[in-house]
Amino acid sequence: MGSLDGRVAFVTGGAHGIGRACVERLQRAGATVVFGDIEEDAGREVAETLSGGGSTPVEFVQCDVTSEEQIAETVRSAIERFGSLDVVVANAGIDQPFDAATMTESEWEAFLAIDLKSVWLSIKHALPQMRGRRRGSIVTIASIHAFVTSTGKFPYAAAKSGVVGITRALALDEAKHGIRVNAVCPGYTRTRMLMSGIESADDPAAAEREMLALHPLGRIAEPIEIANVVAFLASDEASFVTGASILVDGGLSARFV
């Protein structure tokens, strides 16, 4: 996997799941990592754990990704403290099902603020510095649900499709500045969000067996397997990859029956 020595990365939603795995994986590749999350205790624990065992700094900033002011300040502070911002991983997101006929306008706006607007905000405030240095790698975390979906995924599928759209558009717009923009689209991954859904089933063990059986590889992903793809896209080994949306789903989207 490509080296990120001397690079500075910003990760949103880095306290749990895929985001946490990205923080750890990018640090292992040599990057200094600044990550934000709304959950202060969990974020500080991650930073303390990784700072104690890693060779490069990992810093946590409590940050509401729906707040442009907080995102702007986090990015500004990271650049001021470490001199640059080379990688952005726009990971923060939630999955909460709604009935399209009863979802309120305020619920819609709150959901899209986390799953879609925050991606734009995280990129927006990194772009001026990346453009000035003519270098940067932006990785958005979309989902398999941007391509294929299932019942109960409104408005999650809509938001993640929007993330892929942002990625494609900015890959074209920012190429002239030497900035690459790519999306990673995970399938089922062993995260807190997914496991809480399994645990809420009438028969959790049966629900998990059914989920595993859907996958050609016979299992679901571990967060680090998603983070490995993120680290590749962030590195110079992916220097000719931009505008891509990479499905990391154990073959799930390849099957028909």
N, C-alpha and C positions, 0 to 999 in steps of 0.2 A: 504494500500500500504506500502511496506517495507520502513524502514528508511534508509537514506543515511547519517546519522549524522557522522561527522568526515571524510567523503569521499571528494575527490577532483575530479571534472569532467571537461573534455575538450570537447567542442561542436564546430563543424565547421558549418559555414553558420547560425549563431545564431541570425542574425539581423531581420529576417522575418519568417513568416509562421511556419512550423513544427519546424525548428531550434529554433526560439524564444520561442515557446511553451515548447520545451525541456529544455531550459535554466531556464524558470520560474518554470517548474514542478520539476526539479532536485533540485533547490534551496528550493522549498517548502518542499521537502523530507529531507532537512537538509544538502545538499551538498554545498560546495564551488564550484562555477562554473567559469571557464575561457572559454570564447568563442571567436572565430575568425570570421571575415567576411571582405569582400573586401570593403563594404560600411561603411565608417568611421562615418558619421553623424548618420545614423540609428543605428549603433552599440553602439555608445556612448549614444544615447538616451535610448536604452534598458538598458544599464548598470546603468545609472543614475536612471531610474525609479525603477528597481528592487533592487538596493542597498539602495535606500531610504526607501523601505517598507519591506525589507527582513531581516531575522536574520543572514544570512550568506553572505559573500562577493560574488559579481558578478563582474568580471572584463572583460573588452573588449580589444582585441588586433586586430588592423587592420592586416589582414593576407590574402595573396593570396594563396589559397590552392594548386595551381599548382606549387608553389615554395618550393622545399625541404628545402632550407635554411630558409625560413620564418616559415614553419611548425616546423622544428627542434628547432628554437630559441623560438617559442611560447611554445612548450612543455617543453623545458629546463627551461625557465623562470618560468613556472607554478610550476614545481617540486621544483625549488630553493626557490620560494616564499612561497609555502604552504606545502612543505615537502614530497609530494607524488602525484601520479596521479593514481586514482583508477578506473575511468570510462572514456571511450572515446565514443563519439557519432559522427560517421562520417556521417554527414548529407548533407554537401554542394553538390549542383547539379543544373543542368539546364536542360530544355527540349526545344529543337529546332529541328524541322523536316528538313531532307535533303533528296534529291533524291540520291539514292545509285549510280546512273550512272553519276551524275554530281558533287557530293561532292568531294572537293579537298582533297589531302593528308593533307594539313595544317589545313583545317577545321576539318577533322577527328581527328588529333592529339590534336587540341585545345579542342575539345568537350570531348574526352576521358580523357584528363588531368584533367578536372573538375569532371566528373562523375565517373571515375574509378580510375585513378592514385592517386587522392587526398585521396581516402579511404585507399589505401595502405600506403601512406606517413603518414597519421594521426596515423595509427596503428604502423607503423615501429618505430617511435621515442618514442612511449609510451612503447613498449614491453620490452626493457632492464630493466627498472625500475620495471615494473610489474613482470617480471620473477624473479628478485632479491627478491621481497617481496612475491612471490608465491601467488599473488592475483590480480584480475582485472576482469572487465567486459567491453567488447567491444560490442557496438551496432551499426550496420551499417543500414543506411536507403536505402533500395532498392525500390521496387515498385511492384504493381500488374502486371506491364508490364514485369517482369521477368518470369511470368508464363503464362499469357494470354495477348494478345495485340490487337491493332487495326491499321487501316491504318494511315500513317503519323507519326509513332513512331520509325522510323529509324533515328539515331542510338541509341535513348534513350533505347529501349527495349534491345538492345545488351549490352549496358553499365550496365544496372541494372541487367541483367542476370549475368554479370561478378561480380557484387557486391555480389550476392548470392554465386557464386563460391568461391570468396575470403573468405566469411564467413564460408562456409563448410570446406574448406581446413585448415584455421587457427584454427577452433574449434578443429580439430584433432591434429594439430601440437602443440597447446598451452595448451591442457588439462593437460599434464604432469607438467606444470608450475602452475596449479591452476587457469588458465585464461579461462574465458568463452567468447565465441564469437557467437553472434546471429544477425539475420537480422529482421528488421521490414519492411513490404511491404505494404505501404499505397495504398488504392484505391483513388478515387476522394476525395480531401480534399480542404476545402475553404481557399486557399492560394492566394497570389498575382498572382502567375504563372497561376493557374487555372482560376481565375476570369478574368484575362486579355484575356484569350482565349475565354471565354464566351462573353465578351464585344466586341470582334472583329467580332462576328457573325452578319449576316444580321439582325437577330431578337434575341437579347440577351435573352429576357424573354422566348421565345420559346425554345431556346437552353438550358437554365437552366431547364425548365420543362421536356424536353426530357431526360436530364441527370439524374434528380431525379427519373424519372419513370423507369430507368434501374435498380435501386437499390431495392432489396427486402425490406429494411428498409424505403424506400421512401425518403431518404435524403442523402446528402454527409456528410463527416466527418468534424468536427471542428478540428483545429490543436491540441488542448489539448487532444483530444481523441487518437491521435497517440502518443502524449507525455506520456500519462498514461501508455501505453504499454512499451515504452522505459524505464520509471522509474521502472516499475516492473522488466524488464530484468536486469537493472542495480543493483537491490537490491538483498539482500541475500534470499528473498522470491523465487527467481528464481535460487536457488543454484544448482539445478540438470537439468537446461536447458542450453544446449549448442549445437551449430550446427543447431539451429532451424531457420526457415524462416516463420515468422508469418504474415499471411495476415490479414490486418485490413481494410476491404473494404465493410462493410455493406452487405455482402453476394453476392456481384456482381460476383465474380469468381465462385460461386457455381451454378449459373443458366446457363441453356442451351438456353432457349428461354424466 
